């Protein structure tokens, strides 16, 4: 248990040095240099300027985005104050939004030339919906004899803004493909984002002239018909090379994710991993090789315990601890942290890993990077039983990064006042059964029997790894009254149904957390990541949680509780 006495026994010199380094870095970033001038072109699929287009530059997960206008000739120019790992979103009317990294080191001037990819649906659209404003209200359009689509919309003001959704019914957790309409009086750019999951950020705006109803027509024939993918060029070339690698690895990851058959999935995954490993072996430019290593562990981490050790060691030995590559990876609240997790999984010893984490915390100028490494360091120290380092990193997070999600997450997991720990009552809950919407699953309804709350997702590989242990536990103890409630996050119903049909039936209670309830359920159960198992006793008191129940330990705990009581 953490206490003031334990903190007094922490290495005071190390704590002071880390906190001083953090304070100094927040005042004078090591990477701060002269401004960088960027200019270039943003063109449509056929190489010509677009009717409407924008660049959006994002510096970190929470920083204000810079929206860069593009002129009638497709040209742009802007400046950035310092080197670093930025995100660049290039968006244009009726084209796919291109997301790419913008890694800047010691360049003073950068030329950047981007050609976007046209929307692929334009050649054969099926069902289309008109979506009003920024709402979720969608009205199905009717196909006309001339192959256009039409709908009558009711206007509630003197203007009507809309977009077109296509290809499928609305999905809670999948990006809905949107395009601006082909009928409009003007176009308005939505600069509020998010940009990373959208395919078009322009709204069509129609002026309402007296009649409260507006007849909207959408004509796919006027959309660009070019099927070529996006291209990026730059001077210096390294910027475009890094962007091209990003796009290539993302394409490989999508190929892996699209394979339904499990055996074929493994075959495709290993093929794509081998291709990137060969590319890493051939690469001579240091920054590009370092980028390949990070993208490999981020999107194509090695599955087998025996593979990836050499590359993991190379990553920590070759990537500088103040690298701007880490700033890009820290955009996502778990991006840099997840990469370090996979690298750590492949290292035999922890000396190099611990040293690298400590030096990142001391030396990296980006507070978002430091927060993620502190977060990961807390968990590793906890796993290794190093209470001194665990609480040192915990206290730095709470003191110097108090407003970050990482600080909130470790407090949920390790804070002394957290609710979800052994000896406390399970929170009151009520879930609608996934298999029978007429049935409600509640803590009171489960009173009198031991049960496991299993927070999971079909997309979560560590969750799937736990399922055989859950199946064994259920088969062995269901006759004694043991129950499991699997609670799926970030999943559409069809994904769960397909998973249970093709891979694991999971013949126990199920529910699914709707997107609107996601944050509320995570807050109620103090969830910072999944899988998160919570074992509850017959009296509603939590018996064990998290690592005490993972990797087969659930079976040992249940054996002690059931068999030991006999």
C-alpha positions as CSV (number, residue, x, y, z in Angstrom):
1,X,0.0,0.0,0.0
2,X,1.1,3.5,-0.8
3,X,1.6,5.8,2.1
4,X,3.4,9.0,3.1
5,X,6.0,6.8,4.8
6,X,6.7,4.9,1.6
7,X,7.1,8.2,-0.3
8,X,9.7,9.3,2.2
9,X,11.6,6.2,1.4
10,X,11.6,7.0,-2.4
11,X,14.9,8.1,-3.7
12,X,14.7,11.9,-3.0
13,X,17.5,12.8,-5.4
14,X,15.9,11.0,-8.4
15,X,12.5,12.5,-7.6
16,X,14.0,16.0,-7.4
17,X,16.0,15.5,-10.6
18,X,13.0,14.3,-12.6
19,X,10.7,17.1,-11.4
20,X,13.4,19.7,-12.1
21,X,13.9,18.3,-15.6
22,X,10.1,18.4,-16.2
23,X,10.0,22.0,-15.0
24,X,12.9,23.1,-17.1
25,X,11.6,21.4,-20.2
26,X,8.2,23.1,-19.9
27,X,10.1,26.5,-20.0
28,X,12.6,25.9,-22.7
29,X,11.9,23.0,-25.1
30,X,15.1,21.4,-26.4
31,X,13.8,21.4,-30.0
32,X,12.8,25.0,-30.1
33,X,14.6,26.6,-33.1
34,X,13.9,29.2,-35.7
35,X,10.6,29.1,-37.6
36,X,10.1,26.7,-40.5
37,X,8.5,28.0,-43.7
38,X,6.3,25.5,-45.6
39,X,4.8,26.0,-49.0
40,X,3.5,23.8,-51.8
41,X,0.4,22.6,-53.6
42,X,-2.7,20.6,-52.8
43,X,-4.4,19.2,-55.9
44,X,-7.3,16.9,-56.8
45,X,-6.9,13.4,-58.2
46,X,-6.4,14.6,-61.8
47,X,-3.6,17.0,-60.8
48,X,-5.8,20.2,-61.1
49,X,-6.8,22.6,-58.4
50,X,-9.9,21.9,-56.4
51,X,-13.0,24.1,-56.0
52,X,-12.5,24.0,-52.2
53,X,-9.7,22.6,-50.1
54,X,-7.8,23.1,-46.8
55,X,-4.8,21.9,-44.9
56,X,-5.1,21.3,-41.1
57,X,-2.0,21.1,-39.0
58,X,-2.3,19.6,-35.5
59,X,0.3,19.9,-32.8
60,X,-0.4,17.2,-30.2
61,X,-3.7,15.7,-29.1
62,X,-5.2,18.8,-27.5
63,X,-3.5,21.8,-29.2
64,X,-5.4,24.2,-31.3
65,X,-5.4,23.2,-35.0
66,X,-3.9,25.5,-37.6
67,X,-6.3,25.7,-40.6
68,X,-4.3,26.7,-43.8
69,X,-6.2,28.1,-46.7
70,X,-5.4,26.9,-50.3
71,X,-5.8,29.4,-53.2
72,X,-7.5,29.0,-56.5
73,X,-4.3,27.6,-58.0
74,X,-4.0,24.9,-55.3
75,X,-1.1,26.7,-53.5
76,X,-0.6,27.2,-49.8
77,X,2.1,28.7,-47.5
78,X,2.4,28.8,-43.7
79,X,5.0,28.8,-40.9
80,X,5.5,26.6,-37.8
81,X,7.4,27.9,-34.8
82,X,9.6,24.9,-34.1
83,X,10.5,21.4,-35.2
84,X,8.5,18.4,-34.0
85,X,6.1,15.7,-34.9
86,X,2.9,17.2,-36.4
87,X,-0.2,15.8,-38.0
88,X,-1.3,17.0,-41.4
89,X,-4.8,16.6,-42.8
90,X,-5.3,17.5,-46.4
91,X,-9.0,17.7,-47.3
92,X,-10.7,18.7,-50.5
93,X,-14.2,18.8,-52.0
94,X,-15.3,15.2,-53.0
95,X,-11.9,13.7,-52.2
96,X,-10.8,11.5,-49.3
97,X,-9.1,13.3,-46.5
98,X,-5.5,12.4,-46.3
99,X,-3.9,12.0,-42.9
100,X,-0.1,12.0,-42.8
101,X,2.7,12.7,-40.4
102,X,4.7,15.9,-40.8
103,X,8.1,15.2,-39.1
104,X,10.3,18.3,-39.0
105,X,13.8,18.3,-37.6
106,X,16.4,21.0,-38.7
107,X,14.7,22.2,-41.9
108,X,14.3,25.9,-42.5
109,X,12.2,25.6,-45.6
110,X,10.0,22.8,-46.8
111,X,8.2,22.3,-50.1
112,X,5.2,19.9,-50.0
113,X,3.1,18.7,-52.9
114,X,0.0,16.6,-52.3
115,X,-2.4,15.0,-54.7
116,X,-5.6,13.6,-53.1
117,X,-7.6,10.5,-53.9
118,X,-11.1,10.9,-55.3
119,X,-14.0,9.2,-53.4
120,X,-14.1,5.6,-54.6
121,X,-17.9,5.4,-54.3
122,X,-18.4,7.8,-57.2
123,X,-18.3,5.1,-59.8
124,X,-21.2,3.0,-58.4
125,X,-23.1,4.7,-55.5
126,X,-25.9,2.6,-54.0
127,X,-28.0,3.9,-51.1
128,X,-27.5,7.6,-50.3
129,X,-28.7,9.7,-47.3
130,X,-28.9,13.4,-46.8
131,X,-27.5,14.4,-43.4
132,X,-28.7,17.7,-42.0
133,X,-26.0,20.0,-40.6
134,X,-23.7,18.4,-38.0
135,X,-26.5,16.2,-36.6
136,X,-27.1,12.5,-37.0
137,X,-30.5,13.1,-38.7
138,X,-30.3,11.3,-42.0
139,X,-33.0,11.0,-44.7
140,X,-32.8,8.4,-47.5
141,X,-32.6,9.8,-51.0
142,X,-34.4,8.2,-53.9
143,X,-32.7,7.1,-57.1
144,X,-34.0,8.9,-60.2
145,X,-34.3,7.5,-63.8
146,X,-31.3,9.6,-64.8
147,X,-29.2,8.0,-62.0
148,X,-29.2,11.1,-59.9
149,X,-30.6,11.0,-56.3
150,X,-33.2,13.3,-54.9
151,X,-34.8,14.2,-51.5
152,X,-37.1,16.9,-50.2
153,X,-35.8,18.5,-47.0
154,X,-37.6,20.7,-44.5
155,X,-35.7,24.0,-43.7
156,X,-36.0,25.6,-40.3
157,X,-34.0,28.8,-41.2
158,X,-33.0,30.9,-44.1
159,X,-30.2,28.5,-45.0
160,X,-29.9,24.7,-45.1
161,X,-26.6,22.9,-44.6
162,X,-26.2,19.2,-45.4
163,X,-23.9,16.5,-46.5
164,X,-24.3,13.1,-48.2
165,X,-23.7,9.8,-46.4
166,X,-23.2,6.7,-48.6
167,X,-22.5,3.1,-48.7
168,X,-24.1,1.6,-45.6
169,X,-26.4,2.2,-42.7
170,X,-25.1,4.4,-39.9
171,X,-22.7,2.6,-37.6
172,X,-22.0,3.8,-34.0
173,X,-18.3,2.9,-34.0
174,X,-17.4,3.1,-37.7
175,X,-16.5,6.3,-39.6
176,X,-19.5,7.3,-41.7
177,X,-18.4,8.3,-45.2
178,X,-19.5,11.8,-46.0
179,X,-19.3,14.1,-49.0
180,X,-20.6,17.5,-49.7
181,X,-23.5,17.7,-52.0
182,X,-23.3,18.6,-55.7
183,X,-26.1,21.2,-55.3
184,X,-25.2,24.2,-53.2
185,X,-25.0,28.0,-53.2
186,X,-21.7,27.9,-51.3
187,X,-19.5,25.6,-49.3
188,X,-18.5,25.9,-45.7
189,X,-15.5,24.2,-44.2
190,X,-16.0,22.5,-40.8
191,X,-12.8,23.4,-38.9
192,X,-14.0,21.9,-35.6
193,X,-12.8,18.4,-36.5
194,X,-12.1,15.7,-35.7
195,X,-10.3,15.2,-39.1
196,X,-8.7,11.8,-38.6
197,X,-12.0,9.8,-39.1
198,X,-13.7,11.9,-41.8
199,X,-13.7,11.7,-45.6
200,X,-14.8,15.2,-46.3
201,X,-15.2,18.3,-44.1
202,X,-17.2,20.6,-46.4
203,X,-20.9,21.3,-46.0
204,X,-23.1,22.2,-48.9
205,X,-25.2,25.3,-48.0
206,X,-28.4,26.2,-49.8
207,X,-30.2,29.5,-49.4
208,X,-33.9,29.0,-48.6
209,X,-36.1,31.3,-50.6
210,X,-39.5,31.5,-49.0
211,X,-40.6,27.8,-49.4
212,X,-39.9,25.8,-46.2
213,X,-39.0,22.8,-48.3
214,X,-35.9,22.4,-50.4
215,X,-35.5,19.8,-53.2
216,X,-32.0,18.5,-53.1
217,X,-30.5,16.7,-56.1
218,X,-27.2,14.8,-55.9
219,X,-25.5,13.9,-59.2
220,X,-22.6,11.4,-58.9
221,X,-21.7,11.9,-62.6
222,X,-20.1,15.3,-61.8
223,X,-17.7,13.8,-59.2
224,X,-14.1,13.1,-60.0
225,X,-13.7,9.6,-61.5
226,X,-10.0,9.0,-61.0
227,X,-9.1,5.9,-59.1
228,X,-5.4,6.7,-58.3
229,X,-4.4,6.7,-54.7
230,X,-2.9,9.8,-53.0
231,X,0.6,10.9,-53.6
232,X,3.0,13.1,-51.5
233,X,6.2,14.7,-52.6
234,X,8.6,17.0,-50.7
235,X,11.9,18.8,-50.5
236,X,13.7,17.6,-48.5
237,X,12.5,14.1,-49.7
238,X,12.7,12.6,-46.2
239,X,9.4,14.2,-45.2
240,X,7.5,12.6,-48.1
241,X,9.3,9.2,-47.5
242,X,8.1,9.2,-43.9
243,X,4.5,10.1,-45.0
244,X,4.6,7.3,-47.7
245,X,5.7,4.7,-45.2
246,X,2.9,5.8,-42.9
247,X,0.3,5.3,-45.7
248,X,1.9,2.0,-46.7
249,X,1.8,0.5,-43.2
250,X,-1.8,1.7,-42.7
251,X,-2.7,-0.1,-45.9
252,X,-1.0,-3.3,-44.7
253,X,-2.8,-3.0,-41.3
254,X,-6.1,-2.7,-43.1
255,X,-5.4,-5.8,-45.2
256,X,-4.8,-7.7,-42.0
257,X,-7.9,-6.4,-40.4
258,X,-10.1,-7.2,-43.4
259,X,-9.3,-11.0,-43.3
260,X,-12.2,-12.8,-41.6
261,X,-10.9,-16.4,-41.6
262,X,-8.6,-16.9,-38.6
263,X,-6.0,-19.0,-40.4
264,X,-5.9,-16.6,-43.4
265,X,-5.7,-13.7,-40.9
266,X,-2.5,-15.2,-39.4
267,X,-1.0,-15.9,-42.9
268,X,-1.7,-12.3,-44.1
269,X,-0.4,-10.8,-40.8
270,X,2.9,-12.7,-41.0
271,X,3.3,-11.8,-44.6
272,X,2.9,-8.1,-44.0
273,X,5.2,-8.2,-41.0
274,X,7.9,-9.9,-43.0
275,X,7.6,-7.2,-45.7
276,X,8.2,-4.4,-43.2
277,X,11.1,-6.2,-41.5
278,X,12.8,-6.5,-44.9
279,X,12.2,-2.8,-45.5
280,X,13.8,-2.0,-42.1
281,X,16.8,-4.2,-42.9
282,X,17.4,-2.4,-46.2
283,X,16.9,1.2,-45.0
284,X,20.1,3.3,-44.6
285,X,18.7,6.7,-43.6
286,X,18.6,6.8,-39.8
287,X,15.4,8.8,-39.3
288,X,13.5,6.8,-41.8
289,X,14.7,3.5,-40.2
290,X,13.6,4.7,-36.8
291,X,10.2,5.6,-38.2
292,X,9.8,2.2,-39.7
293,X,10.6,0.6,-36.3
294,X,7.9,2.7,-34.6
295,X,5.3,2.0,-37.2
296,X,6.1,-1.7,-37.1
297,X,5.5,-1.9,-33.4
298,X,2.5,0.4,-33.6
299,X,0.5,-1.3,-36.4
300,X,2.2,-4.7,-37.0
301,X,3.6,-5.9,-33.7
302,X,5.1,-9.4,-33.8
303,X,2.7,-12.0,-32.5
304,X,5.1,-14.8,-31.4
305,X,7.1,-14.5,-28.2
306,X,10.3,-15.5,-30.0
307,X,10.1,-12.8,-32.7
308,X,10.8,-9.1,-32.6
309,X,13.5,-9.1,-29.9
310,X,16.2,-7.7,-32.1
311,X,14.0,-4.9,-33.5
312,X,12.8,-4.0,-30.0
313,X,16.4,-3.6,-28.8
314,X,17.3,-1.6,-31.9
315,X,14.4,0.8,-31.4
316,X,15.5,1.7,-27.9
317,X,19.2,1.9,-28.8
318,X,18.7,4.0,-32.0
319,X,15.7,6.3,-31.5
320,X,16.9,9.5,-29.6
321,X,15.0,10.1,-26.4
322,X,14.1,13.7,-27.6
323,X,13.0,12.5,-31.1
324,X,10.1,14.3,-32.7
325,X,8.9,10.9,-33.8
326,X,7.6,10.3,-30.3
327,X,5.6,13.6,-30.5
328,X,3.7,12.3,-33.5
329,X,3.1,9.0,-31.8
330,X,1.8,10.8,-28.7
331,X,-1.1,12.3,-30.5
332,X,-3.4,9.5,-29.6
333,X,-3.7,9.3,-25.8
334,X,-2.3,5.7,-26.0
335,X,-0.2,5.9,-29.1
336,X,3.4,6.2,-27.7
337,X,2.3,4.1,-24.7
338,X,1.1,1.2,-26.8
339,X,4.3,1.2,-28.9
340,X,6.4,1.0,-25.7
341,X,4.1,-1.8,-24.5
342,X,4.9,-3.9,-27.5
343,X,8.6,-3.1,-27.4
344,X,8.7,-4.0,-23.7
345,X,6.9,-7.3,-24.5
346,X,9.8,-8.3,-26.7
347,X,12.7,-7.5,-24.5
348,X,14.2,-10.2,-22.4
349,X,15.6,-7.9,-19.7
350,X,14.2,-4.7,-18.4
351,X,17.4,-2.7,-17.8
352,X,17.4,-1.1,-21.3
353,X,13.6,-0.5,-21.1
354,X,13.7,1.1,-17.7
355,X,16.6,3.3,-18.6
356,X,14.9,4.5,-21.8
357,X,11.7,5.3,-20.0
358,X,13.5,7.3,-17.4
359,X,15.5,9.3,-19.9
360,X,12.4,10.1,-22.0
361,X,10.8,11.5,-18.8
362,X,13.9,13.5,-18.1
363,X,14.8,14.7,-21.7
364,X,11.8,14.8,-24.1
365,X,10.5,18.4,-24.6
366,X,6.9,17.4,-25.3
367,X,4.8,17.0,-22.1
368,X,2.3,14.7,-24.0
369,X,5.2,12.3,-24.6
370,X,6.4,12.5,-21.0
371,X,2.9,11.9,-19.7
372,X,2.5,8.7,-21.8
373,X,5.9,7.3,-20.6
374,X,5.1,8.1,-17.0
375,X,1.8,6.3,-17.5
376,X,3.5,3.2,-19.0
377,X,6.3,3.4,-16.4
378,X,3.7,3.2,-13.5
379,X,2.2,0.0,-15.0
380,X,5.6,-1.6,-15.6
381,X,6.9,-0.8,-12.2
382,X,3.6,-2.2,-10.7
383,X,4.0,-5.4,-12.7
384,X,7.7,-5.7,-11.6
385,X,6.8,-5.1,-8.0
386,X,8.9,-1.9,-7.9
387,X,6.7,0.1,-5.6
388,X,9.3,3.0,-5.2
389,X,9.4,3.7,-8.9
390,X,5.7,3.1,-9.3
391,X,4.7,5.8,-6.8
392,X,7.4,8.2,-7.9
393,X,6.0,8.2,-11.5
394,X,2.5,8.2,-10.1
395,X,3.2,11.4,-8.1
396,X,5.0,13.1,-11.0
397,X,1.9,12.5,-13.2
398,X,-0.4,13.8,-10.6
399,X,1.8,16.9,-9.8
400,X,3.1,17.9,-13.2
401,X,0.5,16.4,-15.6
402,X,-2.6,16.7,-13.5
403,X,-4.9,17.7,-16.4
404,X,-3.9,14.8,-18.6
405,X,-5.9,11.6,-19.3
406,X,-2.9,9.6,-18.2
407,X,-3.0,11.1,-14.7
408,X,-6.7,10.4,-14.6
409,X,-6.2,6.8,-15.7
410,X,-3.5,5.9,-13.2
411,X,-5.5,7.5,-10.5
412,X,-8.5,5.3,-11.4
413,X,-6.2,2.3,-11.4
414,X,-4.0,3.0,-8.3
415,X,-5.5,5.9,-6.4
416,X,-6.1,5.0,-2.8
417,X,-9.6,6.4,-3.0
418,X,-10.7,4.4,-6.0
419,X,-13.9,2.4,-5.7
420,X,-13.0,-0.6,-7.8
421,X,-10.8,-2.6,-5.5
422,X,-11.1,-5.8,-3.5
423,X,-13.2,-5.3,-0.3
424,X,-15.5,-2.6,-1.8
425,X,-19.0,-3.1,-3.1
426,X,-19.5,-3.4,-6.8
427,X,-21.2,-0.3,-8.3
428,X,-24.9,-0.5,-9.0
429,X,-25.3,-1.3,-12.7
430,X,-28.1,-2.1,-15.2
431,X,-27.3,-3.5,-18.7
432,X,-29.7,-4.6,-21.4
433,X,-29.0,-8.1,-22.5
434,X,-27.4,-8.4,-25.9
435,X,-29.1,-11.7,-26.6
436,X,-32.6,-10.7,-25.3
437,X,-33.4,-6.9,-25.1
438,X,-36.3,-7.8,-22.8
439,X,-33.9,-8.9,-20.2
440,X,-32.0,-6.5,-17.9
441,X,-28.7,-7.6,-16.2
442,X,-28.3,-5.9,-12.8
443,X,-26.1,-6.2,-9.8
444,X,-29.2,-6.9,-7.7
445,X,-30.3,-9.6,-10.1
446,X,-26.9,-11.3,-9.8
447,X,-26.9,-11.1,-6.0
448,X,-26.4,-14.5,-4.3
449,X,-24.0,-15.8,-6.9
450,X,-20.4,-15.3,-7.8
451,X,-19.8,-13.6,-11.1
452,X,-17.2,-12.1,-13.3
453,X,-17.6,-8.7,-15.1
454,X,-15.6,-9.1,-18.3
455,X,-14.9,-5.8,-20.1
456,X,-13.8,-6.7,-23.6
457,X,-14.1,-6.0,-27.4
458,X,-13.9,-8.1,-30.5
459,X,-11.1,-5.8,-31.7
460,X,-9.0,-6.3,-28.5
461,X,-6.4,-9.0,-29.0
462,X,-5.5,-9.2,-25.3
463,X,-9.2,-9.7,-24.5
464,X,-9.5,-12.5,-27.1
465,X,-6.4,-14.2,-25.5
466,X,-8.3,-14.4,-22.2
467,X,-11.4,-16.1,-23.7
468,X,-10.2,-19.7,-23.4
469,X,-9.5,-19.1,-19.7
470,X,-13.0,-17.7,-19.3
471,X,-14.5,-20.7,-21.2
472,X,-12.6,-23.1,-18.9
473,X,-13.7,-21.3,-15.8
474,X,-17.4,-21.2,-16.9
475,X,-17.5,-24.9,-17.9
476,X,-15.9,-25.9,-14.6
477,X,-17.9,-23.7,-12.2
478,X,-21.3,-22.8,-13.8
479,X,-22.9,-25.8,-12.0
480,X,-21.8,-24.1,-8.8
481,X,-23.6,-20.9,-9.8
482,X,-20.7,-19.0,-11.3
483,X,-21.7,-16.5,-14.0
484,X,-19.9,-14.3,-16.5
485,X,-21.1,-11.0,-17.9
486,X,-19.2,-9.9,-20.9
487,X,-19.5,-6.1,-21.6
488,X,-18.3,-5.1,-25.1
489,X,-16.9,-1.7,-25.8
490,X,-16.6,0.0,-29.2
491,X,-18.3,-2.8,-31.0
492,X,-21.2,-2.8,-33.5
493,X,-23.7,-5.6,-32.9
494,X,-22.8,-7.4,-36.2
495,X,-19.1,-7.6,-35.1
496,X,-20.1,-9.3,-31.8
497,X,-22.6,-11.7,-33.6
498,X,-20.0,-12.7,-36.2
499,X,-17.3,-13.2,-33.5
500,X,-19.4,-15.5,-31.4
501,X,-20.5,-17.4,-34.5
502,X,-17.1,-17.9,-36.1
503,X,-14.6,-17.9,-33.2
504,X,-15.9,-18.2,-29.6
505,X,-19.6,-18.8,-28.7
506,X,-19.1,-17.4,-25.2
507,X,-22.3,-19.0,-23.8
508,X,-22.9,-16.7,-20.9
509,X,-24.5,-13.2,-20.3
510,X,-23.6,-10.4,-22.8
511,X,-24.2,-6.7,-23.2
512,X,-22.9,-4.0,-25.4
513,X,-22.0,-0.5,-24.4
514,X,-23.6,2.0,-26.8
515,X,-21.4,4.9,-27.9
516,X,-23.4,7.5,-26.0
517,X,-22.8,5.5,-22.8
518,X,-19.2,4.7,-23.3
519,X,-17.7,7.4,-21.1
520,X,-20.3,7.0,-18.4
521,X,-19.6,3.2,-18.1
522,X,-15.8,3.7,-18.1
523,X,-16.1,6.3,-15.3
524,X,-18.5,4.0,-13.3
525,X,-16.1,1.1,-13.4
526,X,-12.9,3.2,-13.5
527,X,-11.8,1.6,-16.8
528,X,-8.6,2.8,-18.3
529,X,-8.0,-0.2,-20.6
530,X,-9.4,-3.6,-21.5
531,X,-9.5,-6.4,-20.7
532,X,-10.6,-5.6,-17.2
533,X,-12.0,-8.5,-15.2
534,X,-13.7,-7.9,-11.9
535,X,-14.7,-10.8,-9.7
536,X,-17.7,-10.2,-7.5
537,X,-18.8,-12.4,-4.6
538,X,-22.2,-13.6,-3.7
539,X,-22.7,-10.6,-1.3
540,X,-21.8,-8.0,-4.0
541,X,-18.3,-7.3,-2.7
542,X,-15.4,-7.2,-5.1
543,X,-13.0,-10.2,-4.5
544,X,-10.3,-9.5,-7.1
545,X,-9.7,-7.5,-10.2
546,X,-7.3,-6.9,-13.1
547,X,-3.9,-8.7,-13.1
548,X,-5.0,-11.0,-10.3
549,X,-7.4,-12.6,-12.7
550,X,-5.6,-12.4,-16.1
551,X,-3.4,-15.0,-17.9
552,X,-5.2,-17.9,-16.3
553,X,-5.1,-16.6,-12.7
554,X,-8.9,-16.6,-12.7
555,X,-8.9,-20.4,-12.6
556,X,-6.6,-20.4,-9.5
557,X,-8.7,-17.8,-7.7
558,X,-11.9,-19.7,-8.4
559,X,-10.4,-23.0,-7.3
560,X,-9.4,-21.5,-4.0
561,X,-12.8,-19.9,-3.5
562,X,-15.0,-22.9,-4.6
563,X,-12.8,-26.0,-4.0
564,X,-11.2,-24.5,-0.9
565,X,-14.6,-24.0,0.7
566,X,-15.6,-27.6,0.3
